[in-house]
Amino acid sequence: MQVCKKMADGVLHVSIAGKIDTVTAPALDRDLQEDCGAADELVLDFSEVDYISSAGLRILLRLHKRMVQRKGMRIIHSNETVREVFSITGFVDLFTID
């Protein structure tokens, strides 16, 4: 998994490529929790995420809880497979998914 982060005007834009699973999720969690402290809004670009496991969903939930106190969190450009996971788990009702 690869992560590219950019901060501009209080918005942390994170592009993720690869799989978010039990192996990669802990490092992603540590990385994003640190950077979210300085962000007002979090935008996660999932255009290159091809798989997300329950460990990845847990991280998204933790990030959402942290960012809801600010301007929030958005997930953009997720593929059909990832959107289906969000739909089945009910995450489409929790997150802004564009």
Phi, psi and omega in degrees: 000139178239144181230132176235125184240142175221134178248129177211126177053040178081001180254121175267115179256120184239120175259127182242136178233135177109206183259139172252101185225192183295336179280316186267338186299317182300319179293320178297318180300309179301314183298313184284326179299321178297311185285334181292338180300329182263358185258144172273329182219147180239127176241119180255117178268111183259019184300335181245015175272122182254355181199141173222129180262181178298330177295321177292320178298322179298319178295317179299320179295317178296317178296318179300314180300323180287319186276342181296337178285350179244223180276351174106193186222140176231146173246127182238154172059035177282147181279176185299319181296314180293320177298324178295319176299315178299321181292312181298322183275351181085006181292340177297336178275342181267319189254158167273115182240114181256000000 
